[in-house]
Amino acid sequence: MSLQKLARELDETARQTASLVDAIAQVLETLADPAMNGEAVRRRAAAMIVTALQGQDRIEQRCQNLALAVRQFAMLPPTAPDSDYEEIWASLVLDELRVPELSGVAKAVSSGDAELF
């Protein structure tokens, strides 16, 4: 179970990384759009960059939490019960890893507004 959950979380981390790259590509497209005037394009690009940077912060937090969980898994004896693994998951800081209902499917900001921590 824990290795399957770890695989789902790594898949989600890869998805979030791809989303970050897509966001950067959109910023470049916005900056290159000849139909937009200089000030408007700069404001829009700046807002898009802030959102992308917040995505990077979330990815970094996920990676740190996943690395911590794997290190703790490695210290468990081979006969450890599933409850020991679940306790490790429950101790993580990031809700999308800690809360079973959010496992493998991070909640995304759908409004396009920046998510402030």
N, CA, C and O atoms as a GROMACS GRO file, in nm:
protein
  468
    1MET      N    1   0.082  -0.120   0.000
    1MET     CA    2   0.000   0.000   0.000
    1MET      C    3   0.086   0.125   0.000
    1MET      O    4   0.061   0.216  -0.079
    2SER      N    5   0.186   0.133   0.086
    2SER     CA    6   0.267   0.255   0.095
    2SER      C    7   0.347   0.280  -0.032
    2SER      O    8   0.362   0.394  -0.073
    3LEU      N    9   0.398   0.174  -0.094
    3LEU     CA   10   0.472   0.194  -0.219
    3LEU      C   11   0.378   0.237  -0.331
    3LEU      O   12   0.418   0.315  -0.417
    4GLN      N   13   0.256   0.186  -0.331
    4GLN     CA   14   0.158   0.231  -0.431
    4GLN      C   15   0.123   0.377  -0.409
    4GLN      O   16   0.112   0.454  -0.505
    5LYS      N   17   0.105   0.415  -0.284
    5LYS     CA   18   0.076   0.556  -0.253
    5LYS      C   19   0.195   0.643  -0.292
    5LYS      O   20   0.177   0.750  -0.349
    6LEU      N   21   0.315   0.598  -0.264
    6LEU     CA   22   0.434   0.672  -0.302
    6LEU      C   23   0.439   0.690  -0.454
    6LEU      O   24   0.471   0.799  -0.503
    7ALA      N   25   0.408   0.585  -0.528
    7ALA     CA   26   0.407   0.593  -0.675
    7ALA      C   27   0.303   0.695  -0.722
    7ALA      O   28   0.331   0.773  -0.814
    8ARG      N   29   0.183   0.695  -0.662
    8ARG     CA   30   0.080   0.794  -0.699
    8ARG      C   31   0.128   0.936  -0.672
    8ARG      O   32   0.106   1.026  -0.753
    9GLU      N   33   0.194   0.953  -0.557
    9GLU     CA   34   0.242   1.087  -0.522
    9GLU      C   35   0.355   1.133  -0.615
    9GLU      O   36   0.363   1.251  -0.650
   10LEU      N   37   0.440   1.040  -0.654
   10LEU     CA   38   0.545   1.076  -0.750
   10LEU      C   39   0.485   1.109  -0.886
   10LEU      O   40   0.531   1.202  -0.952
   11ASP      N   41   0.382   1.035  -0.928
   11ASP     CA   42   0.312   1.067  -1.053
   11ASP      C   43   0.251   1.208  -1.045
   11ASP      O   44   0.259   1.284  -1.141
   12GLU      N   45   0.191   1.240  -0.930
   12GLU     CA   46   0.131   1.373  -0.913
   12GLU      C   47   0.238   1.481  -0.914
   12GLU      O   48   0.217   1.589  -0.969
   13THR      N   49   0.353   1.453  -0.855
   13THR     CA   50   0.463   1.549  -0.857
   13THR      C   51   0.511   1.573  -1.000
   13THR      O   52   0.540   1.686  -1.038
   14ALA      N   53   0.518   1.467  -1.078
   14ALA     CA   54   0.556   1.481  -1.220
   14ALA      C   55   0.452   1.563  -1.295
   14ALA      O   56   0.487   1.647  -1.378
   15ARG      N   57   0.323   1.541  -1.266
   15ARG     CA   58   0.217   1.618  -1.330
   15ARG      C   59   0.229   1.766  -1.294
   15ARG      O   60   0.213   1.853  -1.380
   16GLN      N   61   0.256   1.794  -1.167
   16GLN     CA   62   0.270   1.933  -1.124
   16GLN      C   63   0.392   1.999  -1.190
   16GLN      O   64   0.388   2.117  -1.225
   17THR      N   65   0.499   1.923  -1.208
   17THR     CA   66   0.618   1.976  -1.275
   17THR      C   67   0.585   2.010  -1.420
   17THR      O   68   0.626   2.116  -1.470
   18ALA      N   69   0.514   1.922  -1.488
   18ALA     CA   70   0.473   1.949  -1.627
   18ALA      C   71   0.384   2.072  -1.633
   18ALA      O   72   0.395   2.152  -1.726
   19SER      N   73   0.296   2.088  -1.536
   19SER     CA   74   0.208   2.204  -1.530
   19SER      C   75   0.289   2.333  -1.513
   19SER      O   76   0.256   2.436  -1.573
   20LEU      N   77   0.394   2.327  -1.433
   20LEU     CA   78   0.482   2.442  -1.413
   20LEU      C   79   0.549   2.481  -1.545
   20LEU      O   80   0.557   2.600  -1.578
   21VAL      N   81   0.597   2.383  -1.618
   21VAL     CA   82   0.661   2.409  -1.747
   21VAL      C   83   0.559   2.469  -1.845
   21VAL      O   84   0.592   2.561  -1.920
   22ASP      N   85   0.437   2.416  -1.844
   22ASP     CA   86   0.331   2.473  -1.929
   22ASP      C   87   0.304   2.619  -1.894
   22ASP      O   88   0.285   2.701  -1.983
   23ALA      N   89   0.304   2.650  -1.764
   23ALA     CA   90   0.280   2.788  -1.721
   23ALA      C   91   0.390   2.881  -1.771
   23ALA      O   92   0.363   2.993  -1.814
   24ILE      N   93   0.513   2.834  -1.766
   24ILE     CA   94   0.625   2.915  -1.816
   24ILE      C   95   0.611   2.936  -1.967
   24ILE      O   96   0.636   3.045  -2.018
   25ALA      N   97   0.572   2.831  -2.038
   25ALA     CA   98   0.550   2.843  -2.183
   25ALA      C   99   0.440   2.945  -2.213
   25ALA      O  100   0.451   3.021  -2.309
   26GLN      N  101   0.335   2.947  -2.133
   26GLN     CA  102   0.228   3.044  -2.152
   26GLN      C  103   0.277   3.187  -2.128
   26GLN      O  104   0.236   3.280  -2.199
   27VAL      N  105   0.365   3.205  -2.030
   27VAL     CA  106   0.422   3.337  -2.006
   27VAL      C  107   0.499   3.382  -2.129
   27VAL      O  108   0.487   3.497  -2.173
   28LEU      N  109   0.579   3.293  -2.185
   28LEU     CA  110   0.657   3.328  -2.304
   28LEU      C  111   0.566   3.362  -2.423
   28LEU      O  112   0.594   3.455  -2.498
   29GLU      N  113   0.457   3.286  -2.439
   29GLU     CA  114   0.361   3.316  -2.545
   29GLU      C  115   0.297   3.452  -2.523
   29GLU      O  116   0.278   3.528  -2.618
   30THR      N  117   0.264   3.484  -2.399
   30THR     CA  118   0.204   3.613  -2.366
   30THR      C  119   0.301   3.726  -2.398
   30THR      O  120   0.262   3.827  -2.458
   31LEU      N  121   0.426   3.710  -2.359
   31LEU     CA  122   0.526   3.814  -2.386
   31LEU      C  123   0.550   3.833  -2.536
   31LEU      O  124   0.583   3.943  -2.580
   32ALA      N  125   0.534   3.728  -2.612
   32ALA     CA  126   0.559   3.735  -2.756
   32ALA      C  127   0.436   3.779  -2.836
   32ALA      O  128   0.447   3.799  -2.957
   33ASP      N  129   0.322   3.795  -2.772
   33ASP     CA  130   0.199   3.831  -2.842
   33ASP      C  131   0.205   3.976  -2.890
   33ASP      O  132   0.204   4.068  -2.808
   34PRO      N  133   0.212   3.998  -3.021
   34PRO     CA  134   0.223   4.134  -3.073
   34PRO      C  135   0.095   4.216  -3.056
   34PRO      O  136   0.097   4.338  -3.069
   35ALA      N  137  -0.016   4.150  -3.026
   35ALA     CA  138  -0.143   4.220  -3.010
   35ALA      C  139  -0.155   4.290  -2.875
   35ALA      O  140  -0.243   4.374  -2.857
   36MET      N  141  -0.070   4.256  -2.781
   36MET     CA  142  -0.079   4.315  -2.647
   36MET      C  143   0.020   4.430  -2.634
   36MET      O  144   0.133   4.422  -2.681
   37ASN      N  145  -0.026   4.539  -2.568
   37ASN     CA  146   0.066   4.651  -2.550
   37ASN      C  147   0.165   4.622  -2.437
   37ASN      O  148   0.143   4.530  -2.358
   38GLY      N  149   0.270   4.697  -2.430
   38GLY     CA  150   0.380   4.671  -2.337
   38GLY      C  151   0.341   4.662  -2.191
   38GLY      O  152   0.381   4.567  -2.123
   39GLU      N  153   0.264   4.756  -2.141
   39GLU     CA  154   0.229   4.758  -1.999
   39GLU      C  155   0.136   4.643  -1.964
   39GLU      O  156   0.154   4.577  -1.862
   40ALA      N  157   0.038   4.619  -2.047
   40ALA     CA  158  -0.058   4.511  -2.019
   40ALA      C  159   0.011   4.375  -2.021
   40ALA      O  160  -0.016   4.291  -1.935
   41VAL      N  161   0.098   4.354  -2.116
   41VAL     CA  162   0.166   4.225  -2.126
   41VAL      C  163   0.261   4.204  -2.008
   41VAL      O  164   0.275   4.093  -1.959
   42ARG      N  165   0.326   4.310  -1.963
   42ARG     CA  166   0.416   4.298  -1.847
   42ARG      C  167   0.337   4.263  -1.721
   42ARG      O  168   0.380   4.178  -1.643
   43ARG      N  169   0.223   4.327  -1.700
   43ARG     CA  170   0.142   4.297  -1.580
   43ARG      C  171   0.090   4.153  -1.584
   43ARG      O  172   0.096   4.082  -1.485
   44ARG      N  173   0.040   4.112  -1.699
   44ARG     CA  174  -0.012   3.976  -1.712
   44ARG      C  175   0.100   3.873  -1.694
   44ARG      O  176   0.082   3.773  -1.624
   45ALA      N  177   0.214   3.897  -1.756
   45ALA     CA  178   0.327   3.804  -1.743
   45ALA      C  179   0.375   3.797  -1.599
   45ALA      O  180   0.407   3.688  -1.551
   46ALA      N  181   0.380   3.910  -1.529
   46ALA     CA  182   0.424   3.910  -1.390
   46ALA      C  183   0.330   3.827  -1.303
   46ALA      O  184   0.376   3.751  -1.218
   47ALA      N  185   0.199   3.840  -1.324
   47ALA     CA  186   0.102   3.762  -1.247
   47ALA      C  187   0.117   3.613  -1.277
   47ALA      O  188   0.108   3.530  -1.187
   48MET      N  189   0.140   3.580  -1.402
   48MET     CA  190   0.157   3.440  -1.440
   48MET      C  191   0.285   3.382  -1.379
   48MET      O  192   0.288   3.266  -1.339
   49ILE      N  193   0.389   3.462  -1.373
   49ILE     CA  194   0.516   3.416  -1.314
   49ILE      C  195   0.500   3.391  -1.165
   49ILE      O  196   0.551   3.292  -1.113
   50VAL      N  197   0.429   3.479  -1.095
   50VAL     CA  198   0.405   3.460  -0.952
   50VAL      C  199   0.333   3.327  -0.928
   50VAL      O  200   0.370   3.251  -0.839
   51THR      N  201   0.229   3.300  -1.008
   51THR     CA  202   0.156   3.174  -0.994
   51THR      C  203   0.247   3.055  -1.021
   51THR      O  204   0.242   2.955  -0.949
   52ALA      N  205   0.331   3.065  -1.126
   52ALA     CA  206   0.423   2.955  -1.158
   52ALA      C  207   0.523   2.932  -1.045
   52ALA      O  208   0.554   2.818  -1.012
   53LEU      N  209   0.573   3.039  -0.986
   53LEU     CA  210   0.669   3.025  -0.876
   53LEU      C  211   0.604   2.959  -0.755
   53LEU      O  212   0.670   2.884  -0.682
   54GLN      N  213   0.478   2.985  -0.733
   54GLN     CA  214   0.408   2.918  -0.623
   54GLN      C  215   0.395   2.769  -0.653
   54GLN      O  216   0.397   2.687  -0.561
   55GLY      N  217   0.380   2.735  -0.780
   55GLY     CA  218   0.378   2.594  -0.818
   55GLY      C  219   0.511   2.528  -0.786
   55GLY      O  220   0.514   2.414  -0.740
   56GLN      N  221   0.619   2.599  -0.810
   56GLN     CA  222   0.752   2.545  -0.779
   56GLN      C  223   0.765   2.522  -0.630
   56GLN      O  224   0.823   2.422  -0.588
   57ASP      N  225   0.713   2.613  -0.550
   57ASP     CA  226   0.719   2.599  -0.404
   57ASP      C  227   0.643   2.474  -0.360
   57ASP      O  228   0.690   2.400  -0.273
   58ARG      N  229   0.527   2.450  -0.418
   58ARG     CA  230   0.448   2.331  -0.384
   58ARG      C  231   0.524   2.205  -0.423
   58ARG      O  232   0.526   2.108  -0.346
   59ILE      N  233   0.586   2.204  -0.540
   59ILE     CA  234   0.662   2.087  -0.585
   59ILE      C  235   0.779   2.062  -0.490
   59ILE      O  236   0.806   1.947  -0.453
   60GLU      N  237   0.848   2.167  -0.450
   60GLU     CA  238   0.960   2.152  -0.357
   60GLU      C  239   0.913   2.094  -0.224
   60GLU      O  240   0.977   2.004  -0.170
   61GLN      N  241   0.802   2.144  -0.172
   61GLN     CA  242   0.746   2.092  -0.047
   61GLN      C  243   0.710   1.944  -0.061
   61GLN      O  244   0.738   1.864   0.028
   62ARG      N  245   0.648   1.908  -0.174
   62ARG     CA  246   0.611   1.767  -0.198
   62ARG      C  247   0.736   1.680  -0.196
   62ARG      O  248   0.738   1.576  -0.130
   63CYS      N  249   0.839   1.722  -0.269
   63CYS     CA  250   0.962   1.642  -0.277
   63CYS      C  251   1.026   1.625  -0.140
   63CYS      O  252   1.072   1.516  -0.105
   64GLN      N  253   1.030   1.733  -0.061
   64GLN     CA  254   1.088   1.724   0.073
   64GLN      C  255   1.008   1.628   0.160
   64GLN      O  256   1.066   1.548   0.233
   65ASN      N  257   0.874   1.636   0.153
   65ASN     CA  258   0.789   1.546   0.232
   65ASN      C  259   0.804   1.402   0.186
   65ASN      O  260   0.812   1.312   0.270
   66LEU      N  261   0.809   1.378   0.056
   66LEU     CA  262   0.825   1.242   0.005
   66LEU      C  263   0.960   1.184   0.045
   66LEU      O  264   0.968   1.067   0.082
   67ALA      N  265   1.066   1.264   0.039
   67ALA     CA  266   1.198   1.218   0.079
   67ALA      C  267   1.199   1.183   0.228
   67ALA      O  268   1.257   1.082   0.267
   68LEU      N  269   1.135   1.264   0.310
   68LEU     CA  270   1.126   1.235   0.453
   68LEU      C  271   1.052   1.104   0.477
   68LEU      O  272   1.097   1.021   0.557
   69ALA      N  273   0.941   1.084   0.408
   69ALA     CA  274   0.864   0.960   0.425
   69ALA      C  275   0.948   0.839   0.385
   69ALA      O  276   0.948   0.738   0.456
   70VAL      N  277   1.018   0.846   0.273
   70VAL     CA  278   1.099   0.733   0.227
   70VAL      C  279   1.211   0.703   0.328
   70VAL      O  280   1.238   0.586   0.355
   71ARG      N  281   1.274   0.806   0.382
   71ARG     CA  282   1.379   0.784   0.483
   71ARG      C  283   1.322   0.712   0.606
   71ARG      O  284   1.385   0.623   0.662
   72GLN      N  285   1.201   0.753   0.646
   72GLN     CA  286   1.138   0.689   0.762
   72GLN      C  287   1.095   0.546   0.729
   72GLN      O  288   1.106   0.457   0.813
   73PHE      N  289   1.046   0.524   0.607
   73PHE     CA  290   1.011   0.387   0.565
   73PHE      C  291   1.134   0.297   0.572
   73PHE      O  292   1.124   0.182   0.615
   74ALA      N  293   1.247   0.349   0.530
   74ALA     CA  294   1.370   0.269   0.526
   74ALA      C  295   1.415   0.225   0.665
   74ALA      O  296   1.484   0.124   0.679
   75MET      N  297   1.377   0.299   0.767
   75MET     CA  298   1.416   0.264   0.904
   75MET      C  299   1.323   0.161   0.967
   75MET      O  300   1.355   0.104   1.072
   76LEU      N  301   1.208   0.136   0.905
   76LEU     CA  302   1.114   0.038   0.961
   76LEU      C  303   1.165  -0.104   0.934
   76LEU      O  304   1.227  -0.130   0.831
   77PRO      N  305   1.138  -0.194   1.026
   77PRO     CA  306   1.175  -0.334   1.001
   77PRO      C  307   1.085  -0.392   0.891
   77PRO      O  308   0.974  -0.344   0.870
   78PRO      N  309   1.132  -0.494   0.822
   78PRO     CA  310   1.053  -0.554   0.714
   78PRO      C  311   0.916  -0.606   0.759
   78PRO      O  312   0.824  -0.618   0.678
   79THR      N  313   0.903  -0.636   0.887
   79THR     CA  314   0.777  -0.690   0.940
   79THR      C  315   0.685  -0.582   0.997
   79THR      O  316   0.585  -0.614   1.061
   80ALA      N  317   0.717  -0.456   0.974
   80ALA     CA  318   0.636  -0.347   1.030
   80ALA      C  319   0.493  -0.356   0.977
   80ALA      O  320   0.472  -0.384   0.860
   81PRO      N  321   0.397  -0.331   1.064
   81PRO     CA  322   0.256  -0.334   1.018
   81PRO      C  323   0.223  -0.211   0.932
   81PRO      O  324   0.292  -0.109   0.938
   82ASP      N  325   0.118  -0.223   0.853
   82ASP     CA  326   0.074  -0.113   0.767
   82ASP      C  327   0.048   0.014   0.848
   82ASP      O  328   0.067   0.125   0.798
   83SER      N  329   0.005  -0.003   0.972
   83SER     CA  330  -0.026   0.115   1.055
   83SER      C  331   0.098   0.201   1.077
   83SER      O  332   0.085   0.323   1.091
   84ASP      N  333   0.217   0.140   1.082
   84ASP     CA  334   0.340   0.218   1.096
   84ASP      C  335   0.363   0.307   0.974
   84ASP      O  336   0.405   0.422   0.986
   85TYR      N  337   0.334   0.252   0.857
   85TYR     CA  338   0.349   0.329   0.733
   85TYR      C  339   0.245   0.441   0.727
   85TYR      O  340   0.277   0.554   0.688
   86GLU      N  341   0.123   0.410   0.766
   86GLU     CA  342   0.017   0.512   0.765
   86GLU      C  343   0.048   0.624   0.865
   86GLU      O  344   0.017   0.740   0.839
   87GLU      N  345   0.110   0.589   0.976
   87GLU     CA  346   0.148   0.690   1.075
   87GLU      C  347   0.252   0.786   1.016
   87GLU      O  348   0.248   0.906   1.041
   88ILE      N  349   0.344   0.732   0.938
   88ILE     CA  350   0.444   0.817   0.871
   88ILE      C  351   0.375   0.912   0.774
   88ILE      O  352   0.404   1.032   0.774
   89TRP      N  353   0.283   0.859   0.692
   89TRP     CA  354   0.211   0.947   0.598
   89TRP      C  355   0.136   1.055   0.676
   89TRP      O  356   0.136   1.171   0.637
   90ALA      N  357   0.071   1.016   0.785
   90ALA     CA  358  -0.010   1.111   0.862
   90ALA      C  359   0.075   1.219   0.928
   90ALA      O  360   0.023   1.326   0.962
   91SER      N  361   0.203   1.194   0.948
   91SER     CA  362   0.290   1.291   1.016
   91SER      C  363   0.345   1.398   0.921
   91SER      O  364   0.406   1.495   0.967
   92LEU      N  365   0.326   1.381   0.791
   92LEU     CA  366   0.381   1.477   0.696
   92LEU      C  367   0.311   1.612   0.707
   92LEU      O  368   0.196   1.620   0.753
   93VAL      N  369   0.379   1.717   0.665
   93VAL     CA  370   0.328   1.853   0.679
   93VAL      C  371   0.228   1.888   0.568
   93VAL      O  372   0.126   1.952   0.596
   94LEU      N  373   0.254   1.848   0.447
   94LEU     CA  374   0.174   1.889   0.333
   94LEU      C  375   0.044   1.809   0.328
   94LEU      O  376   0.046   1.686   0.316
   95ASP      N  377  -0.071   1.878   0.337
   95ASP     CA  378  -0.201   1.811   0.343
   95ASP      C  379  -0.224   1.716   0.226
   95ASP      O  380  -0.281   1.609   0.245
   96GLU      N  381  -0.181   1.755   0.106
   96GLU     CA  382  -0.209   1.668  -0.008
   96GLU      C  383  -0.136   1.535   0.001
   96GLU      O  384  -0.168   1.443  -0.074
   97LEU      N  385  -0.039   1.523   0.089
   97LEU     CA  386   0.027   1.395   0.116
   97LEU      C  387  -0.028   1.330   0.243
   97LEU      O  388  -0.040   1.208   0.251
   98ARG      N  389  -0.060   1.413   0.339
   98ARG     CA  390  -0.100   1.365   0.472
   98ARG      C  391  -0.244   1.315   0.474
   98ARG      O  392  -0.274   1.215   0.540
   99VAL      N  393  -0.334   1.383   0.404
   99VAL     CA  394  -0.476   1.352   0.407
   99VAL      C  395  -0.507   1.247   0.300
   99VAL      O  396  -0.489   1.274   0.181
  100PRO      N  397  -0.553   1.128   0.340
  100PRO     CA  398  -0.575   1.019   0.243
  100PRO      C  399  -0.666   1.057   0.126
  100PRO      O  400  -0.642   1.012   0.014
  101GLU      N  401  -0.768   1.139   0.149
  101GLU     CA  402  -0.861   1.178   0.042
  101GLU      C  403  -0.793   1.261  -0.068
  101GLU      O  404  -0.843   1.268  -0.180
  102LEU      N  405  -0.682   1.324  -0.036
  102LEU     CA  406  -0.611   1.406  -0.135
  102LEU      C  407  -0.495   1.332  -0.199
  102LEU      O  408  -0.426   1.388  -0.284
  103SER      N  409  -0.473   1.210  -0.160
  103SER     CA  410  -0.359   1.132  -0.208
  103SER      C  411  -0.357   1.120  -0.360
  103SER      O  412  -0.453   1.073  -0.420
  104GLY      N  413  -0.246   1.163  -0.420
  104GLY     CA  414  -0.225   1.146  -0.563
  104GLY      C  415  -0.296   1.247  -0.650
  104GLY      O  416  -0.272   1.251  -0.770
  105VAL      N  417  -0.382   1.328  -0.592
  105VAL     CA  418  -0.455   1.428  -0.669
  105VAL      C  419  -0.456   1.557  -0.590
  105VAL      O  420  -0.545   1.581  -0.508
  106ALA      N  421  -0.357   1.639  -0.615
  106ALA     CA  422  -0.347   1.765  -0.541
  106ALA      C  423  -0.460   1.859  -0.581
  106ALA      O  424  -0.502   1.861  -0.697
  107LYS      N  425  -0.508   1.934  -0.486
  107LYS     CA  426  -0.609   2.035  -0.516
  107LYS      C  427  -0.540   2.149  -0.589
  107LYS      O  428  -0.440   2.202  -0.542
  108ALA      N  429  -0.594   2.186  -0.703
  108ALA     CA  430  -0.535   2.292  -0.785
  108ALA      C  431  -0.618   2.418  -0.771
  108ALA      O  432  -0.738   2.412  -0.745
  109VAL      N  433  -0.554   2.532  -0.789
  109VAL     CA  434  -0.624   2.659  -0.789
  109VAL      C  435  -0.694   2.671  -0.924
  109VAL      O  436  -0.629   2.679  -1.027
  110SER      N  437  -0.827   2.671  -0.923
  110SER     CA  438  -0.901   2.671  -1.048
  110SER      C  439  -0.936   2.811  -1.096
  110SER      O  440  -0.970   2.830  -1.213
  111SER      N  441  -0.928   2.908  -1.008
  111SER     CA  442  -0.969   3.043  -1.045
  111SER      C  443  -0.864   3.118  -1.123
  111SER      O  444  -0.894   3.222  -1.182
  112GLY      N  445  -0.741   3.068  -1.124
  112GLY     CA  446  -0.634   3.140  -1.191
  112GLY      C  447  -0.569   3.244  -1.101
  112GLY      O  448  -0.468   3.304  -1.137
  113ASP      N  449  -0.628   3.266  -0.983
  113ASP     CA  450  -0.570   3.360  -0.888
  113ASP      C  451  -0.451   3.297  -0.818
  113ASP      O  452  -0.444   3.175  -0.802
  114ALA      N  453  -0.359   3.381  -0.776
  114ALA     CA  454  -0.243   3.331  -0.703
  114ALA      C  455  -0.287   3.273  -0.568
  114ALA      O  456  -0.373   3.329  -0.500
  115GLU      N  457  -0.228   3.161  -0.533
  115GLU     CA  458  -0.256   3.098  -0.404
  115GLU      C  459  -0.150   3.145  -0.307
  115GLU      O  460  -0.031   3.116  -0.324
  116LEU      N  461  -0.192   3.216  -0.205
  116LEU     CA  462  -0.096   3.271  -0.109
  116LEU      C  463  -0.082   3.178   0.008
  116LEU      O  464  -0.181   3.125   0.059
  117PHE      N  465   0.040   3.157   0.053
  117PHE     CA  466   0.068   3.066   0.164
  117PHE      C  467   0.071   3.145   0.291
  117PHE      O  468   0.092   3.089   0.398
   0.00000   0.00000   0.00000
